[in-house]
Amino acid sequence: MDSWMDALGGSAASLDRRCALMVDVAFHTLRDDTELKLCEGIRLIEATRTAIGRMAPCSADAFDRHILPQLRQALMDRFGLTEPPAFDVN
């Protein structure tokens, strides 16, 4: 998987190191935590989006367009889903 920072291109500059670390940890957890449950993965994505929106409001749109689909795909790959689960994240 390409880096989420690469996917953001110029928008990545607006995310500070705390946001970058948060997204990296979320990706790592979604891909590699063998004990992660689907509902926990969904909550992790929602919490990451909420935190990014609070910490870097100017990056919320870029997050929704570029990072959110990648997080969803990581969740789907992890659980072998062909359709994204229904949850409130845009």
C-alpha positions as CSV (number, residue, x, y, z in Angstrom):
1,M,0.0,0.0,0.0
2,D,1.3,3.4,-0.9
3,S,1.9,5.8,2.0
4,W,-1.1,7.8,2.9
5,M,1.2,10.9,3.0
6,D,2.0,10.2,-0.7
7,A,-1.7,10.1,-1.5
8,L,-2.2,13.5,0.1
9,G,0.4,15.2,-1.9
10,G,0.6,18.9,-1.1
11,S,-2.1,18.5,1.5
12,A,0.2,16.5,3.7
13,A,2.0,19.7,4.8
14,S,-1.0,20.8,6.7
15,L,-0.9,17.7,9.0
16,D,1.5,18.1,11.9
17,R,3.6,15.3,13.3
18,R,0.9,14.3,15.9
19,C,-1.6,13.8,13.1
20,A,0.8,11.8,11.0
21,L,1.7,9.6,14.0
22,M,-2.0,9.1,14.7
23,V,-2.8,8.0,11.2
24,D,0.3,5.7,11.0
25,V,-0.8,4.0,14.3
26,A,-4.3,3.6,13.0
27,F,-3.1,2.0,9.7
28,H,-0.7,-0.3,11.6
29,T,-3.4,-1.3,14.0
30,L,-6.0,-2.0,11.3
31,R,-3.5,-4.1,9.3
32,D,-1.5,-5.9,12.0
33,D,-3.5,-6.3,15.3
34,T,-4.6,-9.9,15.3
35,E,-6.9,-9.4,18.2
36,L,-8.7,-6.4,16.6
37,K,-12.5,-6.8,16.3
38,L,-14.4,-5.3,13.4
39,C,-16.3,-2.9,15.7
40,E,-13.0,-1.8,17.2
41,G,-11.6,-1.1,13.8
42,I,-14.7,1.0,12.9
43,R,-14.4,3.0,16.2
44,L,-10.7,3.5,15.5
45,I,-11.4,5.0,12.1
46,E,-14.1,7.3,13.6
47,A,-11.8,8.4,16.5
48,T,-9.0,9.1,14.1
49,R,-11.2,11.2,11.9
50,T,-12.6,13.1,14.9
51,A,-9.1,13.8,16.3
52,I,-7.7,15.0,13.0
53,G,-10.7,17.3,12.6
54,R,-10.0,18.8,16.0
55,M,-6.2,19.0,15.7
56,A,-6.0,20.1,12.1
57,P,-9.4,21.4,10.9
58,C,-8.0,22.6,7.6
59,S,-7.0,19.0,6.8
60,A,-10.4,17.5,7.5
61,D,-11.4,17.6,3.8
62,A,-8.1,16.1,2.6
63,F,-8.4,13.4,5.3
64,D,-12.0,12.5,4.1
65,R,-10.9,12.4,0.4
66,H,-7.6,10.6,0.7
67,I,-6.9,8.9,4.1
68,L,-10.4,7.8,5.0
69,P,-10.8,5.6,1.9
70,Q,-7.4,4.0,2.6
71,L,-8.4,3.3,6.3
72,R,-11.6,1.8,5.1
73,Q,-9.8,-0.4,2.6
74,A,-7.3,-1.5,5.3
75,L,-10.3,-2.5,7.5
76,M,-12.0,-4.4,4.6
77,D,-8.7,-6.2,3.7
78,R,-8.1,-7.1,7.3
79,F,-11.6,-8.7,7.7
80,G,-11.9,-10.0,4.2
81,L,-14.9,-7.8,3.4
82,T,-16.0,-7.0,-0.2
83,E,-18.4,-4.2,0.9
84,P,-17.5,-1.5,3.4
85,P,-19.3,-1.9,6.7
86,A,-22.0,0.6,7.5
87,F,-20.8,3.3,9.9
88,D,-21.3,7.0,10.4
89,V,-17.9,8.2,9.0
90,N,-18.5,10.1,5.8
